[in-house]
Amino acid sequence: MPDTAPLPSSHQTAARDVLTLEAQALTALADRLPPDFAASVDLILSCRGRVIVSGIGKSGHVARKVSATLASTGTPSYFVHAAEASHGDLGMIAEGDVVLLLSNSGETPELADEIAYCTRFGIPMIGMSSRPDSTLMRAVQQRLTLPAMPEACPNGMAPTTSTTMMLALGDALAVALMKARGFDANHFRDFHPGGKLGAQMTHVAELMHGPPALPLVDPESPMSDTLLVMSSKGFGIAAVVAEDGALLGIVTDGDLRRNMDDLMRRSAGQIATRHPVTVTPDTLAARALALMNDRKISVLLVIDDAGRPVGVLHIHDCLRAGVA
């Protein structure tokens, strides 16, 4: 039995109508990107403080999300509730900040005190509204004007299409700022250390077993000694290294099976697999795991820029850290 019954056709039609209308609104927004968009990005880049994002009602919910997205992608930001601002939270806005105010109508009375405060102290403002001639848009320095599109609500009243455009334009602003700042995966890891995102951004250096765990042998090591090293280190491999420490090859369980007939009469260098798959400490653990899955191996040697082994990574190290 399915978990839920199929939607009646009228419900499906309503859903498609909403999604189609909002998709059309986003296309219109992309085609008619606000002329002040680039100037808004430059204003935020020059900001010495934080980006204060504010609104009320549905616009307030969007403002909170936009602020969170900015903060997590390299642009310091926090949300100020428009009504609470009039009761002390204006003190959260300081010289050097930039204020982004969201209001579809541009006539939200709760924003009046914020506008007056920012005007009084010379704090630059960016407005996001669908009415370019509104009180809000006349007061701000940069205007992110949304195209005039009907709300998806059948009564044309509930904020639906307008909030979707606000949210999307906020994302566009955050991504443009990310690119301008050169915000890359390493920076992203700093702001997302927990959960799945943090695990995906983990580097091999954070998970690998260091030099003391390395199963190292030289090319002339007899297989009796090599087997002891492989057993004592517990990774099922031995790394064959030259006098200068450079990796020459690797001895694996597969190599042992392929040379079983005269194994004990040979040296590690004679049966080692040359040019094994390796990674560097700055490789993403997710990439290392993908290599192991692709090559159907469970262990990778980690080498430095000179080709010397500096660590060993087991597939279980990745799985324990949540990299999958």
C-alpha positions as CSV (number, residue, x, y, z in Angstrom):
1,M,0.0,0.0,0.0
2,P,1.4,3.5,-0.8
3,D,2.0,5.8,2.1
4,T,-0.4,8.4,0.7
5,A,-3.3,8.3,-1.7
6,P,-2.8,9.9,-5.1
7,L,-3.7,13.6,-5.2
8,P,-7.0,14.4,-6.8
9,S,-6.6,15.9,-10.2
10,S,-7.9,19.3,-9.0
11,H,-5.1,19.4,-6.3
12,Q,-2.5,18.5,-8.9
13,T,-3.7,21.2,-11.2
14,A,-3.6,23.8,-8.4
15,A,0.0,22.7,-7.5
16,R,1.1,22.9,-11.1
17,D,-0.5,26.3,-11.5
18,V,1.4,27.7,-8.5
19,L,4.7,26.2,-9.6
20,T,4.3,27.4,-13.1
21,L,3.4,30.9,-12.0
22,E,6.3,31.2,-9.6
23,A,8.7,29.8,-12.2
24,Q,7.6,32.4,-14.6
25,A,8.2,35.1,-12.0
26,L,11.7,33.8,-11.4
27,T,12.3,33.9,-15.2
28,A,11.0,37.5,-15.3
29,L,13.3,38.4,-12.4
30,A,16.3,36.9,-14.2
31,D,15.4,38.7,-17.4
32,R,14.8,42.0,-15.6
33,L,17.5,41.9,-12.9
34,P,17.3,45.1,-10.9
35,P,19.7,47.8,-12.3
36,D,21.0,48.4,-8.8
37,F,22.0,44.8,-8.2
38,A,25.7,45.2,-9.1
39,A,25.9,48.4,-7.0
40,S,24.3,46.6,-4.1
41,V,27.0,43.9,-4.3
42,D,29.7,46.6,-4.3
43,L,28.1,48.4,-1.4
44,I,28.1,45.2,0.7
45,L,31.7,44.4,-0.3
46,S,32.8,47.8,0.9
47,C,30.9,47.3,4.2
48,R,33.2,47.4,7.3
49,G,30.5,46.0,9.5
50,R,27.7,43.6,9.0
51,V,24.7,43.3,6.7
52,I,21.6,43.8,8.8
53,V,18.6,42.2,7.1
54,S,15.2,43.2,8.3
55,G,11.5,42.7,7.5
56,I,8.2,41.7,9.1
57,G,5.6,39.1,8.4
58,K,6.4,36.8,5.4
59,S,9.0,39.2,4.3
60,G,10.6,38.9,7.7
61,H,10.8,35.1,7.4
62,V,12.5,35.5,4.1
63,A,14.8,38.2,5.6
64,R,15.9,35.8,8.3
65,K,16.8,33.1,5.8
66,V,18.7,35.6,3.5
67,S,20.7,36.8,6.5
68,A,21.5,33.2,7.4
69,T,22.6,32.4,3.9
70,L,24.8,35.5,3.8
71,A,26.4,34.7,7.1
72,S,27.2,31.1,6.1
73,T,28.8,32.1,2.8
74,G,31.3,34.7,3.9
75,T,29.3,37.8,4.4
76,P,28.8,38.7,8.2
77,S,25.1,39.3,8.7
78,Y,22.3,39.0,11.2
79,F,18.5,39.5,11.2
80,V,16.7,42.3,13.0
81,H,13.0,42.0,13.5
82,A,11.4,45.2,12.2
83,A,8.9,45.5,15.1
84,E,11.6,44.7,17.8
85,A,13.9,47.4,16.2
86,S,11.5,50.1,17.5
87,H,11.9,48.7,21.1
88,G,15.6,48.7,21.5
89,D,17.0,46.5,18.7
90,L,18.0,49.6,16.7
91,G,21.1,49.5,18.9
92,M,22.1,46.4,16.9
93,I,22.6,48.6,13.9
94,A,25.9,50.4,13.9
95,E,28.1,52.7,11.8
96,G,29.8,50.7,9.1
97,D,26.9,48.4,8.6
98,V,24.7,48.1,5.6
99,V,20.9,47.5,6.1
100,L,18.9,45.4,3.7
101,L,15.1,46.0,4.1
102,L,12.5,43.7,2.6
103,S,8.9,44.7,2.0
104,N,6.8,43.7,-1.0
105,S,4.6,46.8,-0.8
106,G,7.4,49.1,0.4
107,E,4.9,50.7,2.8
108,T,5.4,48.5,5.9
109,P,4.9,50.9,8.8
110,E,7.2,48.8,11.1
111,L,10.2,49.7,8.9
112,A,9.7,53.5,9.4
113,D,11.8,53.7,12.6
114,E,14.7,51.7,11.0
115,I,14.6,54.0,7.9
116,A,14.6,57.1,10.1
117,Y,17.5,55.7,12.3
118,C,19.6,54.8,9.3
119,T,19.0,58.1,7.6
120,R,19.9,60.0,10.8
121,F,23.2,58.2,11.3
122,G,24.2,57.8,7.6
123,I,23.9,54.1,7.5
124,P,23.4,53.0,3.8
125,M,20.3,51.0,3.0
126,I,19.3,48.6,0.3
127,G,15.6,48.1,-0.4
128,M,13.9,45.1,-1.9
129,S,10.3,45.7,-3.0
130,S,8.0,45.3,-6.0
131,R,7.0,49.0,-5.9
132,P,9.8,51.4,-7.0
133,D,7.9,54.5,-6.0
134,S,7.1,53.3,-2.5
135,T,8.2,55.0,0.8
136,L,10.9,52.4,1.3
137,M,12.4,52.6,-2.2
138,R,12.4,56.4,-2.1
139,A,14.4,56.3,1.2
140,V,17.2,53.8,0.3
141,Q,20.4,54.2,-1.6
142,Q,20.1,51.1,-3.7
143,R,16.9,49.6,-5.0
144,L,16.3,45.9,-5.7
145,T,13.0,46.2,-7.5
146,L,11.0,43.0,-8.1
147,P,9.1,42.7,-11.4
148,A,5.3,43.1,-11.0
149,M,4.0,39.5,-11.0
150,P,0.7,38.2,-9.7
151,E,0.7,36.3,-6.4
152,A,0.0,32.6,-6.8
153,C,-2.7,32.9,-4.1
154,P,-6.1,32.6,-5.9
155,N,-7.2,35.8,-4.0
156,G,-4.0,37.6,-5.1
157,M,-3.4,38.5,-1.4
158,A,-1.2,35.9,0.4
159,P,2.6,36.5,-0.2
160,T,3.6,33.6,-2.5
161,T,5.2,34.7,-5.8
162,S,6.6,37.8,-4.1
163,T,8.3,36.0,-1.3
164,T,9.7,33.4,-3.8
165,M,11.3,36.2,-5.8
166,M,12.7,37.8,-2.6
167,L,14.2,34.5,-1.5
168,A,15.7,33.9,-4.9
169,L,17.1,37.4,-5.2
170,G,18.6,37.0,-1.8
171,D,20.3,33.8,-2.9
172,A,21.6,35.6,-6.0
173,L,23.0,38.4,-3.8
174,A,24.8,35.8,-1.6
175,V,26.3,33.9,-4.5
176,A,27.5,37.0,-6.2
177,L,29.2,38.0,-3.0
178,M,30.7,34.6,-2.6
179,K,32.3,34.7,-6.0
180,A,33.5,38.3,-5.5
181,R,35.2,37.2,-2.2
182,G,36.7,34.0,-3.7
183,F,34.8,32.0,-1.1
184,D,35.7,28.4,-1.8
185,A,35.2,24.9,-0.3
186,N,37.8,25.4,2.4
187,H,36.0,28.6,3.6
188,F,32.7,26.8,3.4
189,R,34.1,24.0,5.7
190,D,35.0,26.6,8.3
191,F,31.4,27.7,8.6
192,H,29.9,24.2,8.3
193,P,32.0,21.9,10.5
194,G,29.0,19.8,11.6
195,G,26.8,17.3,9.9
196,K,26.9,15.9,6.4
197,L,28.4,19.1,4.9
198,G,31.2,19.2,7.4
199,A,32.0,15.5,6.6
200,Q,32.1,16.2,2.9
201,M,34.5,19.0,3.4
202,T,36.9,17.0,5.6
203,H,40.5,16.6,4.2
204,V,42.5,13.4,4.2
205,A,45.0,15.0,6.7
206,E,42.3,15.1,9.3
207,L,41.5,11.4,9.0
208,M,44.7,9.6,8.1
209,H,47.0,7.6,10.3
210,G,50.3,9.4,10.6
211,P,53.9,8.3,10.1
212,P,54.1,6.0,13.2
213,A,51.4,3.8,11.6
214,L,53.1,3.5,8.2
215,P,54.0,-0.1,7.2
216,L,57.3,0.7,5.5
217,V,59.8,-1.7,4.0
218,D,62.8,-1.4,1.7
219,P,62.9,-3.1,-1.7
220,E,65.3,-5.8,-0.5
221,S,63.2,-6.8,2.5
222,P,62.5,-10.5,2.5
223,M,58.9,-11.5,2.3
224,S,59.1,-13.0,5.8
225,D,59.9,-9.5,7.2
226,T,57.4,-7.8,4.9
227,L,54.6,-10.1,6.1
228,L,55.4,-9.2,9.7
229,V,55.2,-5.5,9.0
230,M,51.9,-6.0,7.2
231,S,50.5,-7.9,10.1
232,S,51.8,-5.6,12.8
233,K,50.5,-2.4,11.3
234,G,47.1,-3.9,10.5
235,F,46.3,-2.3,7.2
236,G,47.1,-5.4,5.0
237,I,49.7,-3.5,2.9
238,A,53.3,-2.6,2.9
239,A,54.8,0.5,1.3
240,V,58.1,-0.1,-0.4
241,V,60.3,2.9,-0.2
242,A,63.7,4.0,-1.5
243,E,66.6,5.2,0.7
244,D,65.4,8.8,0.4
245,G,61.9,7.8,1.5
246,A,60.2,8.0,-1.9
247,L,57.4,5.5,-2.6
248,L,58.4,2.8,-5.1
249,G,55.4,0.6,-4.8
250,I,53.0,-1.2,-2.6
251,V,52.6,-4.8,-1.5
252,T,48.9,-5.9,-1.0
253,D,47.0,-9.1,-0.3
254,G,46.5,-9.4,-4.0
255,D,50.2,-9.3,-4.7
256,L,50.7,-12.1,-2.1
257,R,48.1,-14.3,-3.8
258,R,49.5,-13.7,-7.3
259,N,53.0,-14.7,-6.1
260,M,52.1,-17.6,-3.8
261,D,54.2,-20.3,-5.5
262,D,57.6,-18.7,-4.7
263,L,56.6,-16.0,-2.3
264,M,59.1,-16.6,0.5
265,R,62.0,-16.7,-2.0
266,R,61.3,-13.2,-3.2
267,S,61.8,-9.6,-1.9
268,A,59.2,-6.9,-1.3
269,G,60.5,-4.9,-4.3
270,Q,60.1,-7.9,-6.6
271,I,56.4,-8.4,-6.0
272,A,55.3,-4.9,-5.3
273,T,52.8,-3.1,-7.5
274,R,54.5,-0.1,-9.0
275,H,52.8,3.3,-9.2
276,P,50.0,2.6,-6.7
277,V,47.0,4.9,-6.3
278,T,47.8,7.6,-3.8
279,V,46.4,10.8,-2.4
280,T,47.8,13.9,-0.8
281,P,46.9,15.3,2.7
282,D,44.9,18.1,1.2
283,T,42.7,15.8,-0.9
284,L,39.0,15.9,0.2
285,A,38.1,12.8,2.1
286,A,35.1,12.4,-0.2
287,R,37.4,12.3,-3.2
288,A,39.6,9.7,-1.5
289,L,36.6,7.5,-0.7
290,A,35.4,7.8,-4.3
291,L,38.9,6.6,-5.4
292,M,38.7,3.6,-3.1
293,N,35.2,2.7,-4.3
294,D,36.2,3.1,-7.9
295,R,39.4,1.0,-7.6
296,K,37.8,-1.5,-5.2
297,I,40.5,-1.0,-2.6
298,S,40.2,-0.3,1.1
299,V,43.5,1.5,1.8
300,L,45.3,4.5,0.3
301,L,48.8,5.7,1.0
302,V,49.1,9.5,1.5
303,I,52.2,11.1,0.1
304,D,53.8,14.5,0.2
305,D,54.9,16.7,-2.6
306,A,58.2,14.7,-2.8
307,G,56.4,11.4,-3.2
308,R,57.2,10.2,0.3
309,P,54.5,8.4,2.4
310,V,53.3,10.5,5.3
311,G,50.2,8.6,6.2
312,V,47.7,5.9,5.4
313,L,43.9,6.1,5.1
314,H,41.5,3.2,5.5
315,I,38.0,3.2,4.1
316,H,36.7,2.7,7.6
317,D,38.2,6.1,8.6
318,C,36.1,7.8,6.0
319,L,32.9,5.9,7.0
320,R,33.4,6.6,10.7
321,A,33.7,10.3,9.9
322,G,30.4,10.3,8.0
323,V,32.0,10.7,4.6
324,A,29.8,8.8,2.1
